[in-house]
Amino acid sequence: AHQRGAKIICLIHDLSSFRNKSLTPHEEIMRLNATDVLLTHNHMMRQWLSEHGCKVKMIDYEIMDYLHGESGEPHEPVAGNYSLFYVGNVSFKTHPYLRKLAEIMPDRDIYIYGHHPDTEEISKYNNLHYMGIVSDRQIIKSHMGDFGLSWYGESLDDGVGRIGEYMSYNNPHKISLYLRCNAPVIVWSKAGRAEFIEKEHLGLTVNSLATLDEKLKKIDYKEYRHLTDNVRNINAKLKSGFYLDQALRQAIDYLSVSST
């Protein structure tokens, strides 16, 4: 592309050197340094890349857009009695925290959508409901659950293990899916998107899921409505491609100035 006079803007979806170790950091940085502008998830990822030798211009695109699917309506929950939903790999082997969470909040319903279910184990918990493998369009339109849960790894407390640690650096696409559902989200307080969630008042950031039940009990109906009103505003932006468009404009402006 460079030989033909083109400029390269690279949008990062995942870092292979970090998530699945299919590349070393050096191998990945070598490839990324061959581009002209990198669109990075957040300042944490940008800092990690810089520390590992990335030299090109980096621009955060804040959150992944989610263009398709018709938005549903926010739920009308009973204040304090909010339910949760999680979309993704629901295997207890990969995410044992799901089992632990069901155990510590037995009176709160948790709806899980996705693949690799331990159906026999799930059936042991009256509050854990496996909803099957459902298209994102259908989830957006008619999901169960009042708060979307974005959590990875083994522990209720923090980013333990390779997948859990990656929470600090990436913007999970499922957060965008939850927001398209008009649902407030729950994320780890040190996650890459925690700052965005707090700034826009889109849900809860917690140090540990062990404290979640008490936090949910304190949220009254007015506060929940305030969260869903904020979510609805971000929902419209995600559906329109606002965040990618904004990042691309910055990248193009930078390339225009740097080439003169």
C-alpha positions in Angstrom: 0.0 0.0 0.0 2.8 2.4 0.8 4.5 1.6 -2.5 1.3 2.8 -4.2 1.3 6.0 -2.3 -1.4 5.1 0.2 -1.6 5.8 3.9 -2.6 3.0 6.3 -5.0 3.5 9.2 -5.2 0.4 11.4 -8.1 -0.2 13.7 -7.2 -2.6 16.5 -9.8 -5.2 17.4 -7.6 -7.5 19.5 -3.9 -7.7 20.3 -2.8 -11.3 19.5 0.4 -10.9 21.5 -1.7 -10.1 24.6 -4.9 -12.1 24.3 -3.9 -15.5 22.9 -0.1 -15.2 22.6 -0.1 -16.2 19.0 2.4 -13.4 18.4 5.2 -12.0 20.6 4.9 -8.3 21.5 7.9 -7.7 19.3 6.3 -9.4 16.3 3.1 -7.5 16.7 4.7 -4.1 17.3 6.8 -4.6 14.1 3.6 -5.1 12.1 1.8 -2.2 13.8 4.8 0.2 13.2 4.4 -0.4 9.5 1.1 1.6 9.6 0.7 5.3 9.7 -2.0 5.7 12.3 -3.4 3.2 14.9 -6.9 3.5 16.3 -6.5 2.1 19.8 -9.2 1.1 22.3 -8.2 3.4 25.2 -5.3 5.2 26.9 -4.4 2.0 28.7 -3.9 0.1 25.5 -2.1 3.1 23.9 0.3 3.2 26.9 1.0 -0.5 26.7 1.8 -0.3 23.0 4.1 2.7 23.5 5.9 0.9 26.3 6.5 -2.0 24.0 8.0 0.1 21.2 5.1 1.3 19.1 6.2 4.5 17.4 3.3 5.5 15.2 0.5 8.0 15.8 -2.2 6.5 18.1 -5.8 7.7 18.5 -8.3 6.3 21.0 -11.7 5.5 19.5 -13.3 5.2 23.0 -15.8 2.4 22.4 -16.7 0.0 19.5 -19.7 1.1 17.5 -22.5 -1.5 16.9 -24.4 -0.7 13.8 -27.1 -3.3 13.3 -30.1 -4.4 15.3 -33.2 -2.5 16.3 -33.0 -1.1 19.8 -35.4 -2.5 22.4 -36.9 -0.6 25.4 -35.3 -0.5 28.8 -36.8 -2.9 31.4 -39.1 -1.8 34.1 -37.5 -3.5 37.1 -38.5 -3.5 40.7 -36.1 -1.1 42.4 -33.3 -3.0 44.1 -34.3 -6.3 42.7 -32.3 -5.9 39.5 -31.3 -8.9 37.4 -28.2 -9.4 35.4 -27.4 -10.8 32.0 -24.1 -12.0 30.4 -23.4 -12.8 26.7 -20.4 -14.8 25.6 -18.6 -18.0 26.6 -20.6 -19.3 29.6 -18.4 -22.2 30.4 -17.7 -22.5 34.1 -14.2 -23.8 33.2 -13.4 -20.6 31.3 -15.3 -18.2 33.6 -15.8 -19.9 37.0 -16.8 -16.6 38.5 -20.3 -17.1 37.0 -20.9 -20.0 39.4 -19.4 -18.0 42.3 -21.6 -15.1 41.5 -24.8 -17.2 41.5 -23.8 -18.6 44.9 -23.2 -15.3 46.6 -26.4 -13.7 45.3 -29.0 -16.5 45.4 -32.0 -14.2 45.3 -30.9 -12.3 42.1 -31.6 -13.7 38.7 -28.7 -14.0 36.3 -29.5 -14.7 32.6 -26.6 -16.1 30.5 -26.5 -16.3 26.7 -23.8 -18.1 24.7 -21.8 -21.1 24.0 -20.2 -23.9 26.0 -22.8 -24.1 28.7 -22.3 -26.6 31.6 -26.0 -27.3 31.6 -25.9 -29.9 34.4 -24.0 -27.5 36.6 -26.2 -24.5 35.7 -29.3 -26.5 36.7 -28.0 -26.7 40.3 -28.7 -22.9 40.7 -32.3 -21.7 40.7 -31.2 -18.1 40.0 -28.9 -19.0 37.0 -30.8 -19.2 33.7 -29.3 -20.4 30.5 -31.0 -18.7 27.5 -29.2 -20.5 24.7 -27.3 -19.2 21.7 -29.3 -16.2 20.5 -28.5 -13.8 17.7 -27.4 -10.3 18.8 -30.3 -8.8 17.0 -32.7 -10.8 19.1 -30.8 -10.0 22.3 -30.9 -6.3 21.5 -34.7 -6.5 20.8 -35.9 -8.7 23.7 -33.2 -9.7 26.2 -33.8 -10.7 29.8 -31.9 -8.8 32.5 -31.6 -5.2 33.8 -27.8 -4.8 33.9 -25.3 -6.2 31.3 -22.3 -7.8 33.0 -18.8 -7.4 31.4 -16.4 -9.6 33.4 -13.8 -12.1 32.4 -11.6 -14.8 34.0 -11.6 -16.7 37.2 -12.1 -14.3 40.2 -14.9 -12.2 41.6 -12.3 -9.7 42.7 -10.1 -8.6 39.8 -8.5 -9.4 36.5 -7.0 -12.8 37.4 -5.5 -14.9 34.6 -4.6 -14.1 31.0 -8.2 -13.2 30.0 -9.0 -11.4 33.2 -5.8 -9.2 32.9 -6.8 -8.3 29.3 -9.8 -6.4 30.8 -7.4 -3.6 31.7 -6.6 -2.9 28.1 -9.4 -3.7 25.7 -12.9 -2.4 25.0 -15.1 -5.5 24.9 -17.6 -5.5 22.1 -20.2 -6.9 24.5 -20.3 -3.6 26.3 -21.5 -2.0 23.1 -24.0 -4.8 22.7 -25.4 -4.2 26.2 -25.6 -0.5 25.6 -27.5 -1.2 22.3 -29.9 -3.2 24.6 -30.5 0.0 26.5 -29.1 -1.7 29.5 -26.7 -0.1 32.0 -23.5 -2.1 32.4 -21.3 -3.5 35.2 -17.5 -3.5 34.7 -14.4 -3.9 36.8 -13.2 -0.6 38.2 -9.7 -1.1 36.5 -11.1 -2.2 33.2 -10.2 -0.3 30.0 -13.7 1.1 29.7 -14.3 1.9 33.3 -13.4 5.5 32.9 -15.8 5.9 29.9 -18.7 4.2 31.9 -18.1 6.5 34.8 -17.8 9.7 32.7 -21.0 9.0 30.8 -22.9 7.5 33.8 -23.7 4.3 32.1 -23.7 1.8 34.9 -21.5 0.6 37.8 -17.8 0.1 38.2 -16.8 -2.3 41.0 -13.6 -3.5 42.5 -15.1 -6.8 43.3 -18.3 -8.6 42.3 -18.5 -9.7 45.9 -19.8 -6.1 46.6 -22.2 -6.0 43.7 -25.4 -7.3 45.5 -25.3 -4.5 48.1 -24.6 -1.9 45.4 -27.6 -3.0 43.4 -29.9 -2.9 46.4 -29.0 0.8 46.9 -30.1 1.9 43.4 -33.6 3.3 43.4 -35.9 3.5 40.4 -35.0 7.2 39.7 -31.3 6.4 39.5 -31.9 3.4 37.3 -33.9 5.6 35.0 -31.1 8.2 34.9 -28.7 5.5 33.9 -31.0 4.2 31.1 -31.5 7.7 29.8 -27.8 8.1 29.5 -27.5 4.7 27.9 -30.2 5.6 25.3 -28.1 8.6 24.2 -24.9 6.5 23.7 -27.0 3.8 22.0 -28.0 6.2 19.2 -24.3 7.1 18.7 -23.2 3.4 18.6 -25.9 2.6 16.0 -24.8 5.6 13.8 -21.1 4.7 13.8 -20.3 7.9 15.7 -17.1 6.8 17.5 -15.3 5.3 14.5 -16.3 8.3 12.4 -14.9 10.6 15.0 -11.6 8.6 15.3 -11.2 8.4 11.5 -11.7 12.2 11.1 -8.9 12.7 13.6 -6.7 10.3 11.8 -7.3 11.8 8.4 -6.7 15.3 9.8 -3.4 14.1 11.2 -2.3 12.5 8.0 -3.3 15.7 6.0 -1.2 17.9 8.3 1.8 15.5 8.5 2.0 15.2 4.7 2.2 18.9 4.0 
